[in-house]
Amino acid sequence: MDTKPYLTERKKDIMQVFKKYDKENKGYIDLADIKEINRQLKESTDEETMRLMVEKADSNRDGKITF
């Protein structure tokens, strides 16, 4: 079974969501963006948890989530 079409679609879906939150087209999402998303969703996630979210998704350790 060829999984390439599925992976391509999945990548497109992820990119679409990424772009939704990268409102300034910076090419990354940082802690400030995560805080804004948290505010918009009326979530009460504490800052340390948001920092950990960014850290976990930050593949090159620059403090940003890139796609």
PyMOL commands that set and color helices and strands:
alter all, ss='L'
color gray80, all
select helices_A, chain A and resi 4-21+31-40+47-57
alter helices_A, ss='H'
color red, helices_A
select strands_A, chain A and resi 28-30+64-66
alter strands_A, ss='S'
color yellow, strands_A
deselect
rebuild
show_as cartoon
